[in-house]
Amino acid sequence: MKTLPGFALSTALVILLGIVIVGGAGYVAVYPEVLKAPVASDGSPSAAIDEDSLVVSGMDATITGTASGVESVRVWYGDSREGIWTSDPIAVVDGKWSVTPPASFKTDFVAAQSFYFSVKDASKEWSDPEATLVEPTIIRIEGAGGTRGKVSVAWKIEPLGVDGPGKAEVTAIINGEEHLVGTFEGTCAEIGSEGSAVSELLIAEGEVAGVTCYYAGAGDEIGIFKTDEGLSIRVGEIAEPTAESDSFRGNFTTKLDLKLMQ
């Protein structure tokens, strides 16, 4: 049995609609939410899968469960409702199935201490994830010559239906015109716009709107910045704090300059 750094060989991890991590320093109990499988695109109900049987055990984090009336399943899990990983189809043998996620899951799991799970009938054709459209925000900008204007800023975040770590296409919408920024790995979400209730998350100088895409404690930040001539779309790096280093946001590079001020 493999162990994670910082855990004794005697450490055990067991999940049964909840998690108990037992170690020499005591225990921590956390409880992940188990999500019900969605309805298939043909309108049929979810597979007859006993999600109450979900168990994740051992430091290798093998996920096991039971199912009836299906030949194979897919297991989805993540540290948010958007998810980060989906398995290939897993055969159901004698009503049971088992899958071992990638090695990164062990580190992510212990760091997050909570995860969402969902189990799906692999024979169904599931609907593609719908794009998230962020409501437009009006941003006031001022040019170098003192000219002023208002700009509508919004985002479109479109998850890509792929196995492995989640990915999404992020598009900035400026005055109704779409500008595809790129495809990013992880869970993507808006972090705020200037004047919004969560605008305090925009800590980079000149940033007026942003989206972050996280996977395994690091990722990308897509920001819209004020410039003397209008707006600039930039992509930077983000990382959560670790035992060895502080959190990080920076190293922004310009993807597109928009000259909006005459």
Buried (B, 14 or more C-beta within 10 A) or exposed (E): EEEBEEBEEEBBBEBEBEBBBBBEEEEEEBEBEBBEBEEBEEEEEBBEBEBEBBBBBEBBBEBBBBBEEBEBBBBBBBBBEBBBBBBEBBEBEEEEBBBBBBEBBBBBBBEBBEBBBBBBBBEBEBEEBEEBEBEBBEBEBEBEEEEEBEBEBBBBBBBEEEEEBBBBBBBBBBBEEEBEBEBBBBBBBBBBBBEBEEBEBBEBEBBBBBBBBBBBBBBBBBBBBBBEBBBBBBBBBBBBEEEEEEEEBEEBEEBBBBEBBE
